[in-house]
Amino acid sequence: MVYLRSEEHLERWLDDNDWEPGATLSASKMNELSREWWGTRLDSDWRPRPPDESQAILERIGLTGEFWQLV
Amino acid sequence: MDAFDLDVRRHVYFSVVANGRPPSTTETSEDFGLPEPEIADAYRRLHDAHALVLFPDTTDVWMANPFCFGPAPHRVMARGREWTGTCAWDALGIPAAFHGDGRIESECACCGDPVALEVSDGELVRGAALLVHILLPARRWWEDIGFT
């Protein structure tokens, strides 16, 4: 998962590496996801998060569809 | 994941926060007063459970996500220390994990030009126009967690 300056840079990067496009988010959306995804990581009572709870986080952020299916 | 492995995992993460690096199995064995092979087995189980990531064929911690201990272009200043994020998502995950502010210095994957992001009070106040690209669909992320 990488940062890119613009759509133009994204397209050039994919072309240069002969990669199929995956999914693109704004950095703001990724920050929103990060707050939910990583916010409990340092909790002293952390437990592994079941896949359905992780999937629910993605869905709350609006990341739905086949690409975002964890299992 | 049993209680012992959770204890070991907690110790690794708390050591990361306190020291800026993960403890070796030798250090953790000394802290727990247990033989090193027992701790090494716990590290391997945590790796298999995706609760830690070890460097290949070692018990050295590569990632205690979102914190990374190998080379990566995503430097994160948070909680008074410089950290490394494995990827664009993990880099933003470090201030998120701390529930604090953070500055990220990274690069555009296309041109290598520097990019900067800043999180303040949970919001991205700098770098919001940047894009994040994920090449692999979610169910393939753990095939090679260093390349997503």
Backbone of each chain as ProteinMPNN parsed JSONL, in Angstrom:
{"seq_chain_A": "MVYLRSEEHLERWLDDNDWEPGATLSASKMNELSREWWGTRLDSDWRPRPPDESQAILERIGLTGEFWQLV", "coords_chain_A": {"N_chain_A": [[0.858, -1.177, 0.0], [0.729, 2.039, -1.003], [1.688, 5.54, -1.195], [0.6, 8.007, -3.48], [1.002, 10.832, -5.588], [-0.981, 11.805, -7.293], [-3.746, 11.076, -9.549], [-2.653, 10.875, -12.075], [0.004, 10.145, -11.494], [-0.503, 7.717, -10.287], [-1.536, 6.185, -12.448], [0.674, 6.153, -14.129], [2.521, 4.814, -12.533], [1.328, 2.285, -12.293], [1.348, 1.527, -15.001], [4.106, 1.571, -15.555], [4.984, -0.559, -14.043], [3.561, -2.604, -15.011], [1.235, -3.474, -13.698], [-1.971, -4.556, -12.646], [-4.693, -2.414, -11.806], [-5.676, -1.957, -8.382], [-7.283, -1.028, -5.616], [-8.126, 2.34, -4.895], [-7.786, 4.826, -2.492], [-8.563, 7.97, -0.942], [-6.099, 9.738, 0.983], [-7.249, 10.778, 3.237], [-9.493, 9.132, 3.63], [-8.155, 6.757, 4.137], [-6.951, 7.441, 6.527], [-9.191, 7.668, 8.119], [-10.043, 5.011, 8.111], [-7.814, 3.909, 9.372], [-7.971, 4.898, 11.98], [-10.105, 3.437, 13.039], [-9.261, 0.822, 12.586], [-6.738, 0.441, 13.76], [-6.943, 1.491, 16.27], [-7.316, 0.046, 18.631], [-5.071, -1.378, 19.016], [-3.001, -1.13, 20.865], [-4.204, -1.613, 23.243], [-4.385, -2.94, 26.544], [-5.945, -5.147, 26.964], [-6.154, -6.336, 24.524], [-7.398, -8.498, 22.028], [-7.338, -10.99, 19.45], [-9.011, -9.855, 16.552], [-12.085, -10.957, 15.408], [-12.728, -12.09, 12.034], [-15.238, -11.214, 11.046], [-15.743, -8.93, 12.483], [-13.683, -7.279, 11.655], [-14.39, -7.087, 8.985], [-16.736, -5.676, 9.291], [-15.793, -3.202, 10.099], [-14.548, -2.307, 7.741], [-16.819, -2.114, 6.161], [-18.264, -0.124, 7.496], [-16.733, 2.051, 6.862], [-17.298, 2.272, 4.293], [-16.122, 0.577, 2.513], [-16.741, -1.734, 0.493], [-17.698, -4.7, -1.358], [-16.223, -7.114, -3.644], [-13.402, -6.8, -3.669], [-12.763, -6.025, -1.105], [-13.329, -8.106, 0.552], [-12.466, -10.021, 3.257], [-12.298, -12.718, 3.844]], "CA_chain_A": [[0.0, 0.0, 0.0], [1.672, 3.139, -1.24], [1.165, 6.88, -1.449], [0.832, 8.578, -4.811], [0.679, 12.262, -5.552], [-2.15, 12.164, -8.093], [-4.232, 10.014, -10.442], [-1.677, 10.75, -13.155], [1.135, 9.359, -10.99], [-0.994, 6.353, -10.083], [-1.617, 5.488, -13.74], [2.034, 5.957, -14.627], [3.136, 3.784, -11.687], [0.771, 0.985, -12.691], [1.848, 1.213, -16.345], [5.546, 1.297, -15.514], [5.225, -1.858, -13.406], [2.683, -3.584, -15.657], [0.352, -3.991, -12.664], [-3.395, -4.285, -12.729], [-5.123, -1.566, -10.691], [-6.406, -2.546, -7.267], [-8.242, -0.055, -5.078], [-7.526, 3.627, -4.549], [-8.491, 5.627, -1.486], [-7.902, 9.211, -0.551], [-5.374, 9.598, 2.246], [-8.21, 11.068, 4.315], [-10.277, 7.921, 3.873], [-7.274, 5.789, 4.776], [-6.801, 7.843, 7.925], [-10.448, 7.3, 8.789], [-9.966, 3.561, 8.32], [-6.746, 3.619, 10.347], [-8.448, 5.17, 13.347], [-10.933, 2.311, 13.485], [-8.563, -0.467, 12.463], [-5.563, 0.333, 14.635], [-7.163, 2.213, 17.516], [-7.294, -0.831, 19.811], [-3.9, -2.249, 18.905], [-2.15, -1.045, 22.062], [-4.999, -1.859, 24.454], [-3.809, -4.035, 27.338], [-6.814, -6.324, 26.856], [-6.313, -6.661, 23.099], [-7.61, -9.88, 21.596], [-7.468, -11.031, 17.985], [-10.337, -9.417, 16.122], [-12.672, -11.915, 14.464], [-12.842, -11.533, 10.672], [-16.493, -10.499, 10.769], [-15.633, -7.579, 13.057], [-12.828, -6.504, 10.742], [-15.192, -6.798, 7.793], [-17.708, -4.63, 9.656], [-15.078, -1.918, 10.073], [-14.422, -1.905, 6.329], [-18.14, -1.722, 5.656], [-18.645, 1.179, 8.078], [-15.978, 3.092, 6.16], [-17.796, 2.299, 2.926], [-15.283, -0.263, 1.667], [-17.522, -2.94, 0.269], [-17.455, -5.321, -2.658], [-15.337, -8.291, -3.661], [-12.008, -6.455, -3.368], [-12.581, -5.806, 0.331], [-13.719, -9.291, 1.314], [-11.286, -10.529, 3.96], [-12.252, -14.192, 3.745]], "C_chain_A": [[0.897, 1.231, 0.0], [0.922, 4.47, -1.37], [1.505, 7.294, -2.879], [0.32, 9.999, -4.824], [-0.617, 12.593, -6.278], [-2.591, 10.951, -8.905], [-3.235, 9.782, -11.578], [-0.484, 9.905, -12.711], [0.721, 7.911, -10.755], [-0.989, 5.583, -11.396], [-0.224, 5.202, -14.288], [2.73, 4.829, -13.859], [2.623, 2.385, -12.062], [1.313, 0.574, -14.062], [3.313, 0.806, -16.307], [5.837, -0.101, -14.968], [4.374, -2.977, -14.01], [1.777, -4.278, -14.635], [-1.094, -3.643, -12.982], [-3.794, -3.374, -11.583], [-5.873, -2.361, -9.637], [-7.479, -1.591, -6.795], [-7.487, 1.201, -4.686], [-8.416, 4.348, -3.554], [-7.813, 6.983, -1.376], [-7.153, 8.953, 0.754], [-6.3, 9.884, 3.419], [-9.045, 9.844, 4.654], [-9.416, 6.864, 4.56], [-7.03, 6.145, 6.234], [-8.043, 7.482, 8.741], [-10.454, 5.795, 9.085], [-8.944, 3.221, 9.401], [-7.218, 3.841, 11.773], [-9.256, 3.988, 13.88], [-10.12, 1.023, 13.572], [-7.49, -0.638, 13.529], [-5.799, 0.893, 16.034], [-7.124, 1.361, 18.771], [-6.004, -1.627, 19.929], [-3.022, -2.243, 20.157], [-2.949, -1.243, 23.352], [-4.426, -3.051, 25.221], [-4.664, -5.299, 27.263], [-7.077, -6.708, 25.399], [-6.51, -8.164, 22.907], [-7.665, -9.878, 20.078], [-8.893, -10.685, 17.576], [-10.91, -10.439, 15.137], [-12.856, -11.275, 13.085], [-14.141, -10.767, 10.429], [-16.476, -9.101, 11.375], [-14.738, -6.692, 12.19], [-13.601, -6.13, 9.482], [-16.182, -5.67, 8.079], [-17.044, -3.253, 9.673], [-14.969, -1.424, 8.629], [-15.762, -1.407, 5.804], [-18.571, -0.37, 6.205], [-17.959, 2.331, 7.358], [-16.457, 3.211, 4.707], [-16.979, 1.453, 1.965], [-15.963, -1.617, 1.528], [-17.199, -3.497, -1.114], [-16.396, -6.399, -2.549], [-13.905, -7.952, -3.239], [-11.754, -6.425, -1.866], [-13.028, -6.985, 1.184], [-12.493, -9.945, 1.929], [-11.165, -12.049, 3.874], [-13.253, -14.645, 2.697]], "O_chain_A": [[1.716, 1.424, 0.899], [-0.283, 4.516, -1.616], [2.569, 6.963, -3.404], [-0.662, 10.331, -4.161], [-1.29, 13.56, -5.921], [-1.903, 9.931, -8.945], [-3.001, 8.646, -11.991], [-0.014, 9.048, -13.46], [1.501, 6.989, -10.995], [-0.496, 4.456, -11.455], [0.024, 4.133, -14.844], [3.431, 4.002, -14.443], [3.395, 1.429, -12.136], [1.691, -0.579, -14.266], [3.716, -0.171, -16.937], [6.804, -0.748, -15.371], [4.447, -4.132, -13.588], [1.571, -5.49, -14.688], [-1.393, -2.575, -13.517], [-3.282, -3.539, -10.476], [-6.602, -3.304, -9.944], [-8.47, -1.366, -7.49], [-6.354, 1.138, -4.207], [-9.627, 4.466, -3.741], [-6.629, 7.123, -1.681], [-7.518, 8.07, 1.53], [-6.147, 9.289, 4.485], [-9.278, 9.55, 5.826], [-9.883, 6.16, 5.455], [-6.914, 5.261, 7.083], [-7.952, 7.052, 9.891], [-10.828, 5.37, 10.178], [-9.18, 2.352, 10.24], [-6.9, 3.058, 12.669], [-9.103, 3.591, 15.036], [-10.272, 0.238, 14.508], [-7.345, -1.707, 14.122], [-4.929, 0.774, 16.897], [-6.921, 1.885, 19.866], [-5.855, -2.451, 20.831], [-2.375, -3.242, 20.468], [-2.411, -1.057, 24.444], [-4.03, -4.049, 24.62], [-4.159, -6.401, 27.477], [-8.094, -7.325, 25.084], [-5.856, -8.981, 23.556], [-8.006, -8.86, 19.477], [-9.857, -11.159, 18.176], [-10.27, -10.748, 14.131], [-13.108, -10.075, 12.978], [-14.149, -9.781, 9.692], [-17.114, -8.188, 10.851], [-15.007, -5.503, 12.016], [-13.49, -5.014, 8.975], [-16.434, -4.819, 7.226], [-17.665, -2.256, 9.304], [-15.264, -0.265, 8.337], [-15.829, -0.404, 5.093], [-19.167, 0.437, 5.491], [-18.502, 3.43, 7.249], [-16.069, 4.132, 3.988], [-17.113, 1.583, 0.748], [-15.775, -2.517, 2.346], [-16.525, -2.859, -1.924], [-15.761, -6.573, -1.509], [-13.267, -8.732, -2.532], [-10.661, -6.759, -1.408], [-13.097, -6.874, 2.408], [-11.586, -10.374, 1.215], [-10.062, -12.593, 3.835], [-13.385, -15.843, 2.446]]}, "seq_chain_B": "MDAFDLDVRRHVYFSVVANGRPPSTTETSEDFGLPEPEIADAYRRLHDAHALVLFPDTTDVWMANPFCFGPAPHRVMARGREWTGTCAWDALGIPAAFHGDGRIESECACCGDPVALEVSDGELVRGAALLVHILLPARRWWEDIGFT", "coords_chain_B": {"N_chain_B": [[-5.956, -18.122, 20.54], [-3.953, -18.433, 23.291], [-3.771, -17.557, 26.847], [-1.115, -17.229, 27.63], [0.265, -16.699, 25.226], [-0.986, -14.31, 24.564], [-0.028, -12.748, 26.665], [2.7, -12.677, 26.04], [2.603, -11.398, 23.578], [1.534, -8.917, 24.388], [3.65, -8.027, 25.967], [5.631, -7.712, 24.02], [4.535, -5.611, 22.453], [4.284, -3.57, 24.378], [6.939, -3.223, 25.011], [7.879, -2.296, 22.585], [6.614, 0.213, 22.478], [7.787, 1.41, 24.715], [10.545, 1.281, 24.231], [11.029, 1.65, 21.569], [11.702, -0.391, 19.934], [11.344, -3.914, 19.189], [11.481, -6.568, 21.648], [14.073, -9.046, 21.803], [13.851, -12.652, 21.613], [15.449, -13.655, 23.603], [15.646, -11.502, 25.409], [12.937, -11.309, 26.141], [12.57, -13.813, 27.293], [14.162, -13.582, 29.533], [12.774, -11.557, 30.871], [10.382, -12.854, 31.416], [11.298, -14.965, 32.889], [11.586, -17.505, 31.843], [12.515, -20.39, 29.856], [14.298, -19.711, 26.831], [13.532, -21.136, 24.441], [10.783, -21.615, 24.879], [9.684, -19.08, 24.712], [10.435, -18.442, 22.12], [8.871, -20.273, 20.726], [6.362, -19.201, 21.308], [6.547, -16.712, 20.005], [6.614, -17.679, 17.366], [4.089, -18.863, 17.176], [2.509, -16.58, 17.462], [3.243, -15.24, 15.177], [2.208, -17.023, 13.26], [-0.456, -16.643, 13.774], [-0.84, -14.15, 12.828], [-0.423, -12.075, 14.582], [1.979, -11.024, 15.163], [4.742, -10.29, 12.993], [7.386, -12.124, 11.843], [10.814, -11.857, 10.768], [11.772, -13.724, 7.886], [12.468, -17.127, 8.594], [13.513, -16.66, 11.128], [13.367, -15.641, 14.621], [13.146, -12.996, 14.981], [11.469, -9.913, 15.319], [9.761, -8.51, 12.711], [7.505, -7.002, 12.098], [5.31, -5.44, 14.331], [2.503, -4.849, 13.835], [0.924, -1.674, 13.731], [3.634, -1.058, 13.577], [6.877, -1.161, 12.185], [9.959, -2.87, 11.711], [11.86, -3.139, 9.831], [13.436, -2.097, 6.742], [11.636, 0.535, 5.213], [9.837, 2.999, 3.359], [8.362, 4.774, 4.879], [8.331, 7.055, 7.215], [7.507, 7.906, 10.513], [6.68, 10.354, 12.765], [5.855, 10.357, 16.005], [4.527, 10.515, 19.258], [6.906, 11.485, 20.347], [8.983, 10.126, 19.095], [10.739, 8.591, 16.333], [9.24, 6.443, 14.044], [8.692, 3.536, 11.968], [6.517, 2.785, 9.338], [5.139, -0.071, 7.791], [3.708, 0.141, 5.442], [1.58, 2.396, 3.541], [-0.856, 2.398, 4.86], [-0.25, 1.34, 7.417], [1.499, 3.329, 8.277], [-0.196, 5.517, 8.766], [-1.518, 4.243, 10.724], [0.027, 4.334, 13.005], [-0.048, 6.9, 14.489], [-2.769, 6.558, 14.945], [-2.881, 4.253, 16.553], [-1.687, 5.249, 18.826], [-3.535, 7.081, 19.54], [-3.021, 9.738, 19.042], [-1.247, 12.655, 17.825], [0.571, 12.939, 14.71], [3.295, 12.955, 12.349], [3.995, 12.158, 9.019], [6.513, 11.215, 6.868], [7.113, 10.423, 3.647], [7.144, 8.911, 0.409], [6.249, 9.469, -3.016], [5.118, 6.71, -4.75], [5.435, 6.552, -7.452], [7.145, 8.64, -8.531], [9.001, 9.108, -6.575], [9.215, 11.464, -5.254], [9.232, 13.468, -2.263], [6.581, 13.086, 0.105], [4.265, 14.414, 2.443], [2.428, 13.96, 5.389], [0.079, 14.836, 7.917], [-1.328, 14.196, 11.032], [-3.722, 15.416, 13.189], [-5.406, 15.643, 16.173], [-6.759, 13.363, 15.383], [-7.557, 13.87, 12.807], [-6.706, 14.163, 9.335], [-4.651, 16.618, 8.546], [-2.815, 17.483, 6.807], [-1.73, 16.588, 3.597], [-4.023, 15.465, 2.648], [-4.921, 15.305, 0.054], [-3.462, 13.377, -1.146], [-3.15, 10.113, -2.653], [-3.893, 6.733, -1.787], [-2.894, 3.587, -2.761], [-3.946, 0.25, -3.122], [-2.818, -2.773, -4.106], [-3.459, -5.52, -3.988], [-6.303, -7.634, -3.463], [-8.285, -7.866, -0.428], [-8.403, -10.475, 0.73], [-6.018, -11.545, 0.007], [-3.998, -10.29, 1.345], [-2.396, -11.397, 3.388], [-0.839, -13.202, 2.062], [1.621, -12.235, 1.317], [2.676, -10.159, 3.409], [4.359, -8.059, 3.297], [4.018, -6.984, 0.838], [1.517, -5.407, -0.45]], "CA_chain_B": [[-4.726, -17.6, 21.149], [-4.117, -18.646, 24.73], [-3.406, -16.424, 27.71], [0.336, -17.042, 27.621], [0.657, -16.008, 23.989], [-1.447, -12.918, 24.683], [0.925, -12.061, 27.552], [3.941, -12.442, 25.293], [2.297, -10.37, 22.582], [1.412, -7.642, 25.108], [5.005, -7.637, 26.359], [6.329, -7.218, 22.826], [4.002, -4.297, 22.078], [4.627, -2.573, 25.394], [8.372, -2.958, 24.855], [8.008, -1.438, 21.399], [6.229, 1.579, 22.85], [8.73, 1.943, 25.701], [11.944, 1.293, 23.793], [11.153, 1.94, 20.141], [12.081, -1.609, 19.197], [10.787, -5.101, 19.833], [12.469, -7.348, 22.401], [14.473, -10.35, 21.265], [13.327, -13.765, 22.426], [16.313, -13.759, 24.79], [15.206, -10.475, 26.362], [11.614, -11.666, 26.666], [12.72, -14.981, 28.184], [14.686, -13.062, 30.812], [11.697, -10.811, 31.54], [9.374, -13.806, 31.886], [11.919, -16.012, 33.697], [11.285, -18.783, 31.196], [13.526, -20.756, 28.849], [14.155, -18.997, 25.553], [12.742, -21.877, 23.427], [9.345, -21.444, 25.108], [9.332, -17.763, 24.174], [10.558, -18.519, 20.655], [7.665, -20.958, 20.229], [5.245, -18.246, 21.388], [6.727, -15.758, 18.887], [6.217, -18.344, 16.113], [2.619, -18.999, 17.164], [1.954, -15.245, 17.219], [3.445, -15.003, 13.736], [1.239, -17.841, 12.503], [-1.784, -16.062, 14.019], [-0.806, -12.785, 12.279], [-0.389, -11.101, 15.673], [3.3, -10.444, 14.924], [5.36, -10.808, 11.772], [8.815, -12.366, 12.046], [11.641, -11.964, 9.576], [11.771, -15.135, 7.454], [13.385, -18.119, 9.175], [14.092, -16.154, 12.371], [12.372, -15.21, 15.606], [13.261, -11.535, 15.105], [10.204, -9.284, 14.938], [9.791, -7.607, 11.558], [6.387, -6.074, 12.281], [4.246, -5.532, 15.324], [1.71, -3.866, 13.082], [1.412, -1.006, 12.526], [5.052, -0.698, 13.687], [7.744, -1.969, 11.326], [11.353, -2.819, 12.154], [12.708, -3.351, 8.675], [13.44, -0.914, 5.881], [10.408, 0.944, 4.516], [9.998, 4.44, 3.1], [7.343, 5.551, 5.587], [8.806, 7.462, 8.547], [6.399, 8.475, 11.274], [7.042, 11.005, 14.024], [4.694, 10.309, 16.894], [4.826, 10.276, 20.666], [8.274, 11.856, 20.658], [9.952, 9.19, 18.565], [10.533, 8.265, 14.924], [8.859, 5.06, 13.816], [8.554, 3.162, 10.564], [5.324, 2.033, 8.961], [5.419, -0.987, 6.686], [3.027, 0.587, 4.228], [0.859, 3.658, 3.706], [-1.914, 2.199, 5.87], [0.381, 1.206, 8.734], [2.065, 4.622, 8.685], [-1.294, 6.257, 9.398], [-1.946, 3.47, 11.884], [0.837, 4.592, 14.201], [-0.761, 7.881, 15.324], [-4.081, 6.012, 15.34], [-2.673, 3.347, 17.681], [-1.354, 6.083, 19.994], [-4.603, 8.071, 19.755], [-2.299, 11.002, 19.158], [-0.873, 13.339, 16.596], [1.733, 12.351, 14.055], [3.715, 13.443, 11.036], [4.509, 11.086, 8.179], [7.34, 11.593, 5.721], [7.186, 9.254, 2.791], [7.471, 9.253, -0.971], [5.323, 9.043, -4.054], [5.639, 5.455, -5.292], [5.706, 6.736, -8.877], [8.276, 9.513, -8.874], [9.949, 9.169, -5.467], [9.211, 12.774, -4.6], [8.742, 13.388, -0.885], [5.206, 13.47, 0.448], [4.148, 14.611, 3.892], [1.072, 13.915, 5.941], [0.052, 15.169, 9.342], [-2.568, 13.884, 11.736], [-3.912, 16.223, 14.386], [-6.717, 15.327, 16.769], [-7.388, 12.282, 14.637], [-7.886, 14.263, 11.429], [-5.573, 14.384, 8.448], [-4.651, 18.056, 8.282], [-1.857, 17.726, 5.723], [-1.601, 15.424, 2.724], [-5.335, 14.865, 2.425], [-5.163, 15.11, -1.379], [-2.695, 12.234, -1.639], [-3.888, 8.869, -2.864], [-3.317, 5.471, -1.312], [-3.309, 2.498, -3.639], [-3.8, -1.12, -2.638], [-2.785, -3.603, -5.31], [-4.032, -6.851, -3.817], [-7.563, -7.693, -2.722], [-8.099, -8.078, 1.012], [-8.144, -11.862, 1.147], [-4.639, -11.936, -0.356], [-3.01, -9.463, 2.031], [-1.449, -12.158, 4.205], [0.041, -14.054, 1.254], [2.934, -11.599, 1.474], [2.23, -8.944, 4.079], [5.272, -6.973, 2.932], [3.663, -6.49, -0.496], [0.06, -5.391, -0.554]], "C_chain_B": [[-4.867, -17.694, 22.668], [-3.537, -17.474, 25.532], [-1.903, -16.162, 27.697], [0.783, -16.276, 26.368], [0.186, -14.55, 23.999], [-0.513, -12.109, 25.588], [2.218, -11.717, 26.811], [3.725, -11.328, 24.267], [2.208, -8.991, 23.23], [2.794, -7.125, 25.5], [5.774, -7.064, 25.161], [5.84, -5.807, 22.484], [4.372, -3.229, 23.111], [6.115, -2.236, 25.335], [8.623, -2.063, 23.645], [7.706, 0.014, 21.775], [7.28, 2.196, 23.78], [10.118, 2.179, 25.115], [12.13, 1.627, 22.316], [11.578, 0.748, 19.317], [11.495, -2.812, 19.926], [11.87, -5.845, 20.612], [12.831, -8.624, 21.651], [13.831, -11.446, 22.116], [14.171, -13.943, 23.689], [15.881, -12.746, 25.848], [13.858, -10.849, 26.979], [11.712, -12.865, 27.607], [13.251, -14.544, 29.54], [13.578, -12.34, 31.578], [10.632, -11.752, 32.111], [9.972, -14.855, 32.835], [11.629, -17.401, 33.162], [12.382, -19.107, 30.187], [13.238, -20.089, 27.502], [13.359, -19.792, 24.523], [11.229, -21.747, 23.632], [8.865, -20.11, 24.539], [9.409, -17.778, 22.649], [9.34, -19.217, 20.061], [6.459, -20.016, 20.252], [5.351, -17.218, 20.261], [6.256, -16.407, 17.576], [4.703, -18.517, 16.04], [1.956, -17.644, 16.888], [2.125, -14.853, 15.748], [2.397, -15.763, 12.928], [-0.18, -17.284, 12.644], [-1.903, -14.636, 13.483], [-0.868, -11.724, 13.376], [0.978, -10.422, 15.751], [3.734, -10.934, 13.551], [6.852, -10.933, 12.041], [9.552, -12.291, 10.714], [11.732, -13.447, 9.193], [12.865, -15.956, 8.132], [14.115, -17.615, 10.411], [12.974, -16.0, 13.398], [12.545, -13.716, 15.904], [11.987, -10.881, 14.571], [10.439, -8.279, 13.803], [8.701, -6.546, 11.729], [5.61, -6.454, 13.539], [3.268, -4.473, 14.81], [0.917, -2.956, 14.015], [2.907, -0.649, 12.546], [5.902, -1.688, 12.89], [9.197, -1.786, 11.775], [12.312, -3.248, 11.057], [12.654, -2.112, 7.81], [12.103, -0.693, 5.19], [10.478, 2.46, 4.378], [9.067, 5.343, 3.895], [7.8, 5.852, 7.018], [7.691, 8.228, 9.259], [6.945, 9.081, 12.569], [5.79, 11.057, 14.894], [5.174, 9.973, 18.289], [6.32, 10.463, 20.971], [9.347, 10.953, 20.088], [9.697, 9.015, 17.073], [10.294, 6.767, 14.781], [8.873, 4.79, 12.32], [7.243, 2.415, 10.386], [5.645, 1.153, 7.777], [4.87, -0.454, 5.37], [2.267, 1.874, 4.548], [-0.214, 3.549, 4.787], [-1.305, 2.135, 7.268], [0.954, 2.542, 9.214], [0.995, 5.485, 9.355], [-1.792, 5.538, 10.639], [-1.176, 3.788, 13.15], [0.235, 5.717, 15.048], [-2.113, 7.375, 15.782], [-3.926, 5.092, 16.555], [-2.388, 4.126, 18.965], [-2.505, 7.011, 20.39], [-3.989, 9.458, 19.911], [-1.996, 11.59, 17.795], [0.342, 12.646, 15.971], [2.026, 13.02, 12.73], [4.351, 12.29, 10.277], [5.309, 11.703, 7.05], [7.533, 10.342, 4.893], [7.542, 9.704, 1.38], [6.342, 8.814, -1.88], [5.907, 7.78, -4.703], [6.019, 5.59, -6.762], [7.021, 7.464, -9.108], [9.32, 9.602, -7.763], [10.006, 10.51, -4.777], [8.685, 12.649, -3.169], [7.269, 13.76, -0.784], [5.132, 13.553, 1.968], [2.68, 14.584, 4.278], [1.164, 14.285, 7.41], [-1.336, 14.881, 9.9], [-2.611, 14.73, 13.0], [-5.325, 15.98, 14.909], [-7.484, 14.312, 15.933], [-7.675, 12.598, 13.186], [-6.612, 14.473, 10.619], [-5.581, 15.84, 8.018], [-3.619, 18.443, 7.226], [-1.76, 16.449, 4.898], [-2.929, 14.781, 2.367], [-5.602, 14.594, 0.941], [-4.357, 13.945, -1.95], [-3.613, 11.038, -1.824], [-3.145, 7.72, -2.208], [-3.816, 4.387, -2.249], [-2.974, 1.151, -3.024], [-3.876, -2.028, -3.857], [-3.582, -4.887, -5.151], [-5.357, -6.801, -3.078], [-7.343, -8.204, -1.306], [-7.775, -9.519, 1.367], [-6.745, -12.335, 0.781], [-3.576, -11.18, 0.427], [-1.976, -10.283, 2.793], [-0.637, -13.166, 3.4], [1.48, -13.545, 1.342], [2.656, -10.228, 2.074], [3.167, -7.766, 3.804], [4.971, -6.379, 1.567], [2.158, -6.554, -0.638], [-0.377, -4.308, -1.537]], "O_chain_B": [[-5.78, -17.114, 23.255], [-2.917, -16.556, 24.994], [-1.468, -15.012, 27.748], [1.571, -15.334, 26.446], [0.881, -13.665, 23.499], [-0.237, -10.939, 25.322], [2.754, -10.616, 26.939], [4.559, -10.436, 24.114], [2.735, -8.013, 22.698], [3.076, -5.933, 25.381], [6.475, -6.06, 25.282], [6.65, -4.91, 22.251], [4.731, -2.11, 22.747], [6.506, -1.095, 25.58], [9.481, -1.181, 23.683], [8.457, 0.925, 21.427], [7.619, 3.371, 23.643], [10.787, 3.154, 25.458], [13.251, 1.859, 21.863], [11.793, 0.874, 18.111], [11.188, -2.746, 21.117], [13.049, -5.76, 20.268], [12.0, -9.207, 20.954], [13.329, -11.182, 23.209], [13.65, -14.34, 24.731], [15.763, -13.077, 27.028], [13.663, -10.721, 28.188], [11.005, -12.92, 28.614], [12.84, -15.07, 30.574], [13.458, -12.494, 32.793], [10.052, -11.477, 33.162], [9.227, -15.56, 33.515], [11.449, -18.351, 33.923], [13.091, -18.215, 29.719], [12.085, -19.93, 27.1], [12.573, -19.198, 23.785], [10.473, -21.767, 22.661], [7.782, -20.021, 23.96], [8.56, -17.202, 21.97], [8.832, -18.807, 19.017], [5.636, -20.028, 19.336], [4.346, -16.89, 19.63], [5.581, -15.765, 16.771], [4.102, -18.342, 14.981], [0.96, -17.572, 16.168], [1.253, -14.214, 15.159], [1.776, -15.207, 12.022], [-1.004, -17.434, 11.742], [-2.935, -13.987, 13.657], [-1.315, -10.604, 13.133], [1.105, -9.353, 16.348], [3.162, -11.88, 13.012], [7.504, -9.961, 12.422], [8.996, -12.616, 9.666], [11.764, -14.318, 10.063], [14.018, -15.537, 8.228], [15.211, -18.082, 10.717], [11.798, -16.2, 13.094], [12.134, -13.238, 16.961], [11.49, -11.248, 13.506], [11.215, -7.333, 13.937], [8.939, -5.354, 11.532], [5.3, -7.622, 13.775], [3.231, -3.347, 15.306], [0.311, -3.424, 14.979], [3.392, -0.001, 11.619], [5.668, -2.896, 12.923], [9.607, -0.693, 12.166], [13.436, -3.67, 11.327], [11.911, -1.176, 8.106], [11.512, -1.627, 4.647], [11.111, 3.13, 5.195], [8.983, 6.541, 3.625], [7.673, 5.016, 7.912], [7.028, 9.082, 8.671], [7.591, 8.397, 13.363], [4.804, 11.714, 14.558], [6.133, 9.219, 18.46], [6.913, 9.708, 21.742], [10.495, 10.994, 20.533], [8.589, 9.254, 16.593], [11.034, 5.943, 15.316], [9.046, 5.702, 11.511], [6.901, 1.531, 11.172], [6.346, 1.575, 6.857], [5.498, -0.588, 4.32], [2.306, 2.372, 5.673], [-0.449, 4.496, 5.537], [-1.783, 2.794, 8.191], [0.905, 2.854, 10.403], [1.248, 6.108, 10.386], [-2.416, 6.149, 11.508], [-1.665, 3.541, 14.252], [0.021, 5.508, 16.242], [-2.567, 7.712, 16.876], [-4.738, 5.14, 17.479], [-2.794, 3.717, 20.052], [-2.461, 7.65, 21.441], [-4.374, 10.238, 20.782], [-2.432, 11.085, 16.761], [1.04, 11.872, 16.626], [1.141, 13.572, 12.077], [5.15, 11.536, 10.832], [4.836, 12.606, 6.361], [8.048, 9.332, 5.373], [8.163, 10.749, 1.187], [5.579, 7.905, -1.556], [7.053, 7.783, -5.15], [6.839, 4.821, -7.262], [7.904, 6.96, -9.801], [10.414, 10.12, -7.989], [10.76, 10.686, -3.82], [7.807, 11.831, -2.892], [6.783, 14.637, -1.499], [5.848, 12.849, 2.68], [1.818, 15.118, 3.579], [2.188, 14.076, 8.059], [-2.359, 15.263, 9.331], [-1.658, 14.757, 13.779], [-6.306, 16.099, 14.175], [-8.704, 14.395, 15.797], [-8.003, 11.702, 12.409], [-5.584, 14.9, 11.143], [-6.421, 16.25, 7.216], [-3.559, 19.597, 6.803], [-1.715, 15.351, 5.452], [-2.958, 13.669, 1.839], [-6.424, 13.74, 0.61], [-4.545, 13.568, -3.107], [-4.695, 10.957, -1.241], [-1.919, 7.739, -2.092], [-5.015, 4.278, -2.503], [-1.888, 0.937, -2.485], [-4.886, -2.047, -4.559], [-4.297, -5.298, -6.064], [-5.517, -6.002, -2.155], [-6.356, -8.881, -1.017], [-6.938, -9.756, 2.238], [-6.329, -13.414, 1.201], [-2.383, -11.391, 0.21], [-0.805, -9.909, 2.84], [0.164, -13.909, 3.968], [2.427, -14.326, 1.431], [2.43, -9.257, 1.352], [2.81, -6.614, 4.048], [5.586, -5.389, 1.169], [1.59, -7.611, -0.91], [-1.573, -4.13, -1.768]]}, "name": "protein", "num_of_chains": 2, "seq": "MVYLRSEEHLERWLDDNDWEPGATLSASKMNELSREWWGTRLDSDWRPRPPDESQAILERIGLTGEFWQLVMDAFDLDVRRHVYFSVVANGRPPSTTETSEDFGLPEPEIADAYRRLHDAHALVLFPDTTDVWMANPFCFGPAPHRVMARGREWTGTCAWDALGIPAAFHGDGRIESECACCGDPVALEVSDGELVRGAALLVHILLPARRWWEDIGFT"}
